[in-house]
Each structure stands twice: as C-alpha cells, then as structure tokens.
Amino acid sequence: MNQQATPREMPSTEKLERALRKNKQATKEVQDAADDLAVVHAVLDNEVPKETLPQDVDRAIERAGELEKTLSDSARRLEEVNRALGNQLDDRDKVG
C-alpha cells in the first residue's frame, strides 16, 4: 500500500482575509479586556487602604494586575499575527 502524500493546499486569499478579520476582532476584545482590567486594578490598588484589606482581597488586587499584563502581552502577540497575515495577503496581491 503505497500512499502518496498530497501537498498541503495553500489557504485561499479569502480564507486568510477572514482569518485576519476575526483575529483583529479578537485582538481588540483582548486589548479592551486588558484596558478594563487595568482600570479596575488601578482603582482597587489606589482607592482601598492596604492596611484594612483582608488577605484574599489584597491577593485579588495583585492577581488583577497580573491578568492585565497577561492580556496585554496576548494582545501584542495577536497584533504580530495580524501583521504576518497582512503581509501574507500583501505578498499574494503583488504576485497575483
């Protein structure tokens, strides 16, 4: 049984454009969530007296800051993917 491997089919320009649109929307949503979380973190961190905070609330404030950084990093990585997809589409436009 000799099976020949078929070459991987290149995604169509339309599929790449759709992927880019979806990825840009996801990027915006992640960045918006990071921005919202940064505001929540700032308010909690600055407006609530540290000495009166229960330990679990203090940890929640700390965790909100960590999550905001994680979301911001994810948004940056998504932007890199958006640029790569955009470059791929530009290259296709130049060739075809």
C-alpha positions in Angstrom: 0.0 0.0 0.0 1.9 3.0 -1.3 0.1 6.1 -0.3 1.4 9.4 -1.8 1.4 12.4 0.4 -0.5 15.2 -1.1 1.0 18.7 -0.8 -0.8 20.9 1.7 -3.1 23.3 -0.1 -2.4 26.9 0.4 -5.3 28.7 2.1 -7.2 30.9 -0.2 -6.9 34.7 0.0 -10.5 34.9 1.1 -9.8 32.5 4.0 -6.7 34.5 5.0 -8.7 37.7 4.9 -11.5 36.1 7.0 -8.9 34.9 9.5 -7.3 38.3 9.7 -10.7 40.0 10.3 -11.5 37.5 13.1 -8.1 37.8 14.6 -8.3 41.6 14.5 -11.6 41.4 16.4 -10.2 39.0 18.9 -7.2 41.3 19.4 -9.5 44.3 20.0 -11.5 42.3 22.5 -8.4 41.1 24.4 -7.0 44.6 24.4 -10.3 46.1 25.6 -10.4 43.5 28.4 -6.8 44.3 29.4 -7.6 48.0 29.5 -10.8 47.5 31.6 -8.9 45.3 34.0 -6.1 47.9 34.2 -8.7 50.4 35.3 -10.2 48.1 37.9 -6.8 47.2 39.2 -5.8 50.9 39.5 -8.9 51.8 41.3 -8.7 49.0 43.7 -5.0 49.4 44.2 -5.2 53.2 44.8 -8.5 53.7 46.5 -8.6 50.8 49.0 -6.4 51.3 52.1 -3.9 48.4 52.1 -3.8 48.1 55.9 -7.6 47.3 56.1 -7.7 44.8 53.3 -8.3 41.2 54.0 -5.5 39.0 52.6 -7.7 37.4 49.9 -8.8 40.8 48.6 -5.2 42.0 48.5 -4.3 38.9 46.6 -7.3 39.5 44.2 -6.0 43.0 43.5 -2.5 41.7 42.9 -3.9 39.0 40.6 -5.9 41.6 38.6 -2.6 43.3 37.8 -1.0 40.1 36.7 -4.0 39.3 34.5 -3.9 42.7 32.9 -0.2 42.2 32.0 -1.0 38.7 30.6 -3.9 40.1 28.5 -1.7 42.9 27.2 1.0 40.5 26.2 -1.5 38.3 24.4 -2.9 41.4 22.6 0.7 42.2 21.4 1.2 38.7 20.2 -2.1 38.8 18.3 -1.0 42.0 16.7 2.1 40.3 15.5 -0.1 37.6 13.9 -2.2 40.2 12.3 0.8 41.8 10.8 2.1 38.5 9.5 -1.3 37.7 8.0 -1.5 41.1 6.4 2.0 40.7 5.0 1.0 37.3 3.5 -2.0 38.9 1.9 0.1 41.8 0.5 2.6 39.3 -0.9 -0.2 37.5 -2.6 -1.6 40.7 -4.1 1.9 41.5 -5.5 2.2 38.1 -7.1 -1.3 37.5 -8.3 
